[in-house]
Amino acid sequence: KNHMDITKHNFEKEFPNIKKDIEESTFISFDTELTGLHSQKSQIKWLDSIDQRYDKWRSTVTKFLVLQFGLSLWKQVENNFVCSTYNFYVFPSARPLNGLYQDFSFKCQVGSINFLCENNFDFNKVIREGISYVRHKEEESYLAWQKQNESREEKVIDNPRDIALVNDVIKTVEQWLATKEDKLTLKGYNGFQRYILYQELYKKFPNIWIQTKNFNLEIVSIKGTRQEKQMQELQEKVGFRRVIDLLIDSKKLIVGHNLIYDILFTLNIFHDPIPPNYNTFVQKLKELMPNILDTKYTVRYHPAFKDFLTQVPTSSLSDLYESVSRSALPEIVSKRALIKQAHDAGYDSYMTGVVLIGLLCRLNKATQFSFSDSISKLHLNRLNLNSAETFLNLYGEQEPVVDVNKIVYISNIPSSENQNNITTWLSNELKMQCWKHPIENTKTAILVSFEAPPDFSKITHLAKQKGLKVVKYKDYRTEENLSKPPPKTMLQNGQIVIGLALLATVVGLFTYLKSRAK
């Protein structure tokens, strides 16, 4: 079996196989490994709205990198599944194209790097052997540069030394072509000399291709036209984005686990910068990936899996995979050798596909089923949201992330009191689950959210027994805003006084200069 790891050394060789597997696939599962998930400012808070979350997501994906992209391509053959899993190591290049310079910096989150180290991630491999990539935006910039470069005026060579140089190099190239060797390297020329050599050699030899590498000229013989070679070179240098383009063009079902970050990073880093606002992003996502399934959302929210969710320790990918693997599944044949390492993007993408197949077996109560008929019973284009009571609904009406009617503000808490005792007490008294949410810069107040809107009068009565004060969340927000001091007026800040003094000075100076001019 071929190995699942794909680097810059075997990417071009494997690309036809990747293309074929995508075209023949029934569905596609994927996963990413990142240098970080959030900075302190972009950390999601449970009360953040969808728009606030999107702003933070966008801030995150512009700071961190994808290091590994896992892709599993599943094909249903009769009642079984054949899977091809690819584990791409990806890393940007400062100069992926002649004339395009995109050297940039990125952040690493200590927790994420430690996590990858603990799971045997090979950082040397990704940096040394990672496949580079160019987004559409950068490709367009390169093509514009190339067009401008081709339209430059031809330099007239009239200096005897330059004429002699060109003639000598032409002889060298003629001798090299006669040998049929693969490549000719010309060293020791400055920028102007390289320019005129490009110009004159291309005029003289229509069947050669020249590139500048480390200030040297590398020449190879080509078949076909230079324009065809140019397009071939461009496609190769576009790199890993070619895989993303295939996924987008296929319009196949894209499956991931808790995949909002995977989608955001994939599109922003490999396709094009994501839009500045959430609504525009959703419209763009519908165009690019109209069929998305999130296995974490499916397990958490689909009624068919309510009992199953109580049988697994958590809804994490590894726990779900272990659970469905213990159940009856169709035969799964892997065409490529799997590296069974959790949190390796390739293997995680494989586990995601197995989880979906396992869920469909539970849905049908059988290991033999029609994939398309079964998928139609699930909810597509709904993504799981962490730290939220609802999900991201890409096609329907978006529910509020948090129902404020389920939240109360409790204050007058003694600083010595363990705040967990308060939620435990309320949960027991109201026979309802509730959660504590600390408030910054205070130990005497908390927000408490309930699984359903609570009886506020009963909470108030209970709170009085302990000397606590309770306010509905919407009233707390109103009080909080009213308690803030009003903004200072310009007069209070002394800005008007200073402004008038400056104006008087300017007027006085102008009058003085005018009198001097007379």
Long-range contacts (C-beta under 8 A, 24 or more apart in sequence): 1-334, 1-335, 1-336, 1-337, 2-335, 2-336, 2-337, 3-336, 3-337, 4-85, 4-86, 4-87, 4-336, 4-337, 4-338, 4-339, 4-346, 5-87, 5-89, 5-339, 5-346, 6-86, 6-87, 6-88, 6-89, 6-131, 7-89, 7-125, 7-129, 7-130, 7-131, 8-129, 8-130, 8-131, 8-132, 9-129, 11-88, 11-131, 11-239, 11-240, 12-236, 14-86, 15-242, 15-243, 17-84, 18-71, 18-73, 18-86, 18-243, 18-246, 19-246, 21-73, 21-75, 21-84, 22-73, 22-246, 22-247, 22-250, 22-252, 23-250, 24-73, 24-75, 25-73, 25-74, 25-75, 25-250, 25-252, 26-74, 26-75, 26-76, 26-81, 26-252, 26-253, 26-371, 27-74, 27-252, 27-253, 27-254, 27-255, 27-353, 27-356, 27-371, 27-375, 28-71, 28-72, 28-73, 28-74, 28-247, 28-250, 28-252, 28-253, 28-254, 28-255, 29-71, 29-72, 29-74, 29-254, 29-255, 29-256, 29-349, 29-350, 29-352, 29-353, 29-356, 30-69, 30-70, 30-71, 30-72, 30-247, 30-254, 30-255, 30-256, 30-259, 30-262, 30-266, 30-349, 30-352, 31-69, 31-70, 31-256, 31-257, 31-262, 31-345, 31-346, 31-348, 31-349, 31-352, 32-66, 32-68, 32-69, 32-70, 32-261, 32-262, 32-265, 32-266, 32-345, 33-66, 33-67, 33-68, 33-70, 33-116, 33-121, 33-343, 33-344, 33-345, 34-64, 34-65, 34-66, 34-67, 34-112, 34-261, 34-265, 35-64, 35-65, 35-67, 35-106, 35-107, 35-108, 35-109, 35-112, 35-113, 36-60, 36-63, 36-64, 36-107, 36-108, 36-109, 36-111, 36-112, 36-113, 37-64, 37-109, 37-112, 37-261, 38-109, 39-63, 39-107, 39-109, 44-386, 44-387, 45-387, 46-387, 46-388, 46-401, 46-402, 46-437, 46-449, 47-401, 47-402, 48-387, 48-401, 49-400, 49-401, 50-278, 50-392, 50-398, 50-401, 51-277, 51-278, 53-385, 53-401, 54-277, 54-278, 54-281, 57-260, 57-261, 57-264, 58-264, 58-268, 58-274, 58-276, 60-261, 60-264, 61-261, 61-264, 61-265, 61-268, 61-269, 61-274, 62-268, 62-273, 63-106, 63-107, 64-106, 64-107, 64-108, 64-109, 64-112, 64-265, 65-91, 65-92, 65-106, 65-269, 66-90, 66-265, 66-266, 66-269, 66-270, 67-91, 67-116, 67-121, 67-123, 67-126, 67-130, 68-121, 68-126, 68-344, 68-345, 68-346, 69-240, 69-243, 69-266, 69-345, 70-344, 70-345, 70-346, 70-347, 70-348, 70-349, 70-350, 71-243, 71-247, 71-346, 71-349, 72-346, 72-349, 72-350, 72-352, 72-353, 74-353, 74-357, 76-371, 79-330, 79-331, 79-367, 79-368, 79-369, 80-330, 80-331, 80-332, 80-333, 81-330, 81-331, 81-332, 81-333, 81-353, 81-357, 82-332, 82-333, 82-335, 83-332, 83-333, 83-334, 83-335, 83-350, 83-353, 84-334, 84-335, 84-336, 85-334, 85-336, 85-338, 85-346, 85-347, 85-349, 85-350, 86-336, 86-346, 87-339, 87-344, 87-345, 87-346, 87-347, 88-131, 88-240, 88-243, 88-345, 88-346, 89-125, 89-126, 89-129, 89-130, 89-131, 90-126, 90-130, 90-131, 90-132, 90-133, 90-240, 90-270, 91-126, 91-127, 91-130, 91-131, 91-132, 92-132, 92-133, 93-132, 93-239, 96-132, 96-133, 96-134, 96-138, 96-237, 96-239, 97-134, 97-138, 97-139, 97-142, 97-234, 97-237, 98-211, 98-212, 99-142, 99-145, 99-146, 99-149, 100-134, 100-138, 100-141, 100-142, 100-145, 102-134, 102-138, 115-343, 116-343, 119-341, 119-342, 119-343, 119-344, 120-341, 121-343, 121-344, 131-239, 131-240, 132-237, 132-239, 132-240, 133-238, 133-239, 133-240, 133-241, 133-269, 133-270, 134-237, 134-238, 134-239, 134-241, 135-241, 135-269, 135-270, 135-271, 135-272, 135-273, 136-241, 136-271, 136-272, 137-272, 137-273, 139-234, 139-238, 142-234, 146-230, 154-199, 155-195, 155-196, 155-199, 157-196, 157-200, 162-193, 162-196, 165-193, 165-196, 165-197, 166-196, 166-197, 166-200, 169-197, 169-200, 169-201, 170-200, 170-201, 170-204, 173-201, 173-204, 173-205, 173-208, 173-219, 176-219, 177-205, 177-208, 177-221, 180-221, 182-220, 183-218, 183-219, 183-220, 184-218, 184-219, 184-220, 185-216, 185-217, 185-218, 185-219, 186-216, 186-217, 186-218, 186-219, 187-216, 189-215, 189-217, 202-226, 209-233, 240-270, 241-270, 241-271, 244-270, 244-271, 245-271, 247-289, 248-288, 248-289, 251-290, 251-291, 252-291, 253-291, 253-292, 253-293, 253-375, 253-380, 254-289, 254-291, 254-292, 254-293, 255-292, 255-293, 255-294, 255-295, 255-352, 255-353, 255-356, 256-292, 256-293, 256-294, 256-295, 256-352, 257-294, 257-295, 257-296, 257-317, 257-320, 257-348, 257-351, 257-352, 257-355, 258-294, 258-296, 258-317, 258-384, 258-386, 259-292, 259-294, 259-296, 259-383, 259-384, 260-294, 260-383, 260-384, 260-385, 260-392, 263-289, 263-292, 263-383, 282-394, 285-394, 286-381, 286-394, 286-395, 290-381, 291-380, 291-381, 292-380, 292-381, 292-383, 292-394, 293-356, 293-375, 293-378, 293-380, 294-382, 294-383, 294-384, 295-320, 295-352, 295-355, 295-356, 295-359, 296-384, 297-379, 297-382, 297-383, 297-384, 297-391, 298-356, 298-359, 298-378, 298-379, 299-359, 300-384, 300-391, 301-379, 301-382, 301-391, 302-378, 302-379, 304-362, 304-363, 304-377, 305-359, 305-362, 305-363, 308-359, 308-362, 317-348, 317-351, 317-352, 317-355, 318-342, 318-351, 320-355, 320-358, 321-351, 321-354, 321-355, 323-358, 324-354, 324-355, 324-357, 324-358, 324-359, 324-361, 324-362, 325-354, 325-358, 327-358, 327-361, 327-362, 328-361, 328-367, 329-354, 329-357, 329-358, 329-361, 329-367, 330-357, 330-361, 330-367, 330-368, 332-357, 389-449, 402-449, 403-453, 404-473, 404-474, 405-453, 405-473, 406-449, 406-450, 406-451, 406-452, 406-453, 406-454, 407-447, 407-448, 407-449, 407-450, 407-472, 407-473, 408-447, 408-448, 408-450, 408-454, 408-456, 408-459, 408-470, 408-471, 408-472, 408-473, 408-476, 409-445, 409-446, 409-447, 409-470, 409-471, 409-472, 409-473, 409-475, 409-476, 410-445, 410-446, 410-447, 410-448, 410-463, 410-468, 410-469, 410-470, 411-444, 411-445, 411-468, 411-469, 411-471, 412-444, 412-445, 412-467, 412-468, 412-469, 413-443, 413-444, 413-445, 413-446, 413-468, 414-444, 415-443, 415-444, 419-443, 419-446, 422-446, 422-448, 422-468, 423-448, 425-462, 426-459, 426-462, 429-458, 429-462, 430-454, 430-455, 430-458, 430-459, 447-473, 447-476
